[in-house]
Amino acid sequence: MPATTHSVFVQNVKRRLHELGMTQRDLAVTMGWSDGYVSQLLAGRNTPKLDMPDKIAPALKTTAQYLLTPVDLSSEEKNPASGVDSVLASR
């Protein structure tokens, strides 16, 4: 079953939080949102607005494109340097 854009977004936000060592609370504070809102968002119970990736990407030190792009974990495991950090570092 193909992933939805919403599920890809949530998965990538969770992955990025983990990569940065951030908690849901950290994200809520950074964005000025309630803990409950972030919890519902990451549980998939709250559908983000279309501009959400653009708003949240800077807080996660990434791009909206990264947050919306499905990740092929098999290729990431083969080449971990292919992640967003290497893209951002090259700028």
N, C-alpha and C positions, 0 to 999 in steps of 0.2 A: 504494500500500500504506500503510495507516494506521500511524503510529508507535506503538510500544508505550510503556507508562508508563516502563519501564526506559530505553529509548532517549531519551525526552523528558527524563528526569531527568539522564542522562549529558550530553546536549547542553546543557542549561541550566546544569549545574555548570561545564562547560568554558567556556561563554559568560561566566558570571559571573566565573570566574577571570580570563579575559581582560580583562573590564571593570575589574576591580580591580587588574590588573597583578600578579596572584599566580601563582606557579608551583605545580606539583603538589607539590613539596617544601614550599613554604610551607603548603599545605593539610595535608599530612601532619604537619608540626610543630605546627600550630595544633590539630589534632584529636588528636594523640598517637598517630597511626597510622604504620605503616612506609611507606616510599616505594613498596615493591612492592605493598602493598595498594591505595594510591591509584592507582598505575599500572594495576593490573588492573581496578579499579573504573571508571576513565575509559576503558579500552579495551573495556568491556562484557563482560569475562571473569569478573567477580565480581558476582553479583546482590545488590544492597543489601537489607537487612532493611527491614521496613515502617516502622520508626521513623527510618530514615536521613535523610529530608528534614528532619525536625524537629531532628535532632542537628546536621546540617551547615549549615543555613540561617543561624544566627547567625554562624558563621565566615565566611560569604560575604555578610554584611550584607544579607540578604534574608529571604524567607519560604519556608516549605515549599510553600505554594501556588504561588509563582513557579517553584520548581524542578520542579513536577509539571505545569505548564500548558504545552501546546504553544504555540509562538510562531509567529504568522503574520508571517513576515519582510516580506511585501509591505506590510502595514499599519505595521510598525515603521519601515520605511524612509520611509514617508510622514509619520509622526509620531514621531520618535525620543524625544520627551519623554514618550511614553506608557509608557515602561519602568518597572521597579520603583523606580528612584531617585526618580522624580517621585512615586510612591505613598508611599514612605517619607518623602520630604521634606515631604509634606503632613501628616504625623502630628504 
